[in-house]
Amino acid sequence: MARPIVAQINLAALAANLERAREKAPRAQVLAVVKANAYGHGLMRVLPALQAADGLALIELDAALALRDAHYSRRILLLEGFFEPRELPEIARARLAIVVHHEAQVAMLERAALPRPLEVFVKVDTGMRRLGLAPGEVARACERLSRAPAVAALRLMTHFARADEDDGVAGQLAVFEAACRSLPYPRSLANSAGVFRYGEVGGDYVRPGIMLYGSTPFAYDSAAMLGLAPVMTLRSEIMAVRDIAAGDAVGYGGAFTAAKPMRIGVVACGYADGYPRHAPNGTPILVCGRKARLAGRVSMDMVTCDLTDVPEARVGSPVVLWGEGLPVDDVAAAAATVGYELLCALAPRVRVVATRVGRIDLLL
Ligand SMILES: *Cc1c(COP(=O)(O)O)cnc(C)c1O
């Protein structure tokens, strides 16, 4: 029998989450963010579920070119733009839109001779202090770019540092408005957290990422509360069951010690599959559809869990590491990280199966 771990990608859930972004930001075009191989879900695999998006946004030039090779014809935005002038002719030929976040990129564009001019999103640093032009430089950069033959059209954008917190956008919005007041170009502001605050944030193009994959951008509002459905379900099986005595320690370093006689289940999934090694004792896991807890350190190919509350569990019993029935955000919270990191880290050795758009099957 093959090792039973599999990541199931529910494309109908992805399409429904995209619809949710549309509902929340009804006046905006939706650029679905698909960087990092669609947050670990597989870029080409998820493409059919994103047909209703007005375009896609990502970081990786090679993936953007692959999308054009696959005849994706709508807008594709490179969220970090280009790194060297050498990339520009290829970007132009593939009709990719770019972000310009630094004066050095403005200067390179001024000097570029391209096969066709580019759509450019000028990024304003409104408080993230990571990428973006200082508010005071924006008008001048737009003026220079509007005269550059390599530039066909200008847009304005920013990225929120704290859109997931209460009062998180007001300050940055004010800075953006002040920097862009005299500039007549369309605007892009919202990530997933901003999409849920669209009434406040607004903008012509929204850039939802994590919400499409059914994970929450907020610390306190769960994905279910936001009307989002999990897209990736990481499934495996119990591969061994042990009865241990009070005082027995489980796994590397004896990180869990039994207080009483108990049953331990060994699950075929470890950190080499993308499960977080730092997930502690007590991290939730579903066995036979019931909540159980990790007991013992995560190892490369296995995790161990306490089967006290799942007496029917035996070798071959189904396990959900995250996804349907167990939000990835709950596992992430237990491991002191966010759903983004777990989804993006799915390892190449895990077999992936996708369910078609419109068809919801449960491979239990
Ligand atoms: C990743 C990214 C997004 C999407 O963010 P989510 O929190 O996943 O919705 C939007 N805009 C930019 C510039 C990004 O880099």
The ligand as an SDF file (V2000), in Angstrom:
LIG
                    3D

 15 15  0  0  0  0  0  0  0  0999 V2000
    0.6970   38.7050   -0.8250 C   0  0  0  0  0  0  0  0  0  0  0  0
    0.1630   40.0210   -1.1970 C   0  0  0  0  0  0  0  0  0  0  0  0
   -1.2190   40.2560   -1.1850 C   0  0  0  0  0  0  0  0  0  0  0  0
   -2.2220   39.2350   -0.6740 C   0  0  0  0  0  0  0  0  0  0  0  0
   -2.2260   39.2730    0.7300 O   0  0  0  0  0  0  0  0  0  0  0  0
   -3.2280   38.3500    1.5860 P   0  0  0  0  0  0  0  0  0  0  0  0
   -3.0110   38.7680    2.9800 O   0  0  0  0  0  0  0  0  0  0  0  0
   -2.7770   36.9460    1.3420 O   0  0  0  0  0  0  0  0  0  0  0  0
   -4.5780   38.6140    1.0670 O   0  0  0  0  0  0  0  0  0  0  0  0
   -1.6770   41.4820   -1.6190 C   0  0  0  0  0  0  0  0  0  0  0  0
   -0.8210   42.4500   -2.0300 N   0  0  0  0  0  0  0  0  0  0  0  0
    0.5180   42.2570   -2.0480 C   0  0  0  0  0  0  0  0  0  0  0  0
    1.4030   43.3640   -2.4850 C   0  0  0  0  0  0  0  0  0  0  0  0
    1.0550   41.0530   -1.6240 C   0  0  0  0  0  0  0  0  0  0  0  0
    2.3790   40.8800   -1.6350 O   0  0  0  0  0  0  0  0  0  0  0  0
  1  2  1  0
  2  3  1  0
  2 14  2  0
  3  4  1  0
  3 10  2  0
  4  5  1  0
  5  6  1  0
  6  7  2  0
  6  8  1  0
  6  9  1  0
 10 11  1  0
 11 12  2  0
 12 13  1  0
 12 14  1  0
 14 15  1  0
M  END
$$$$
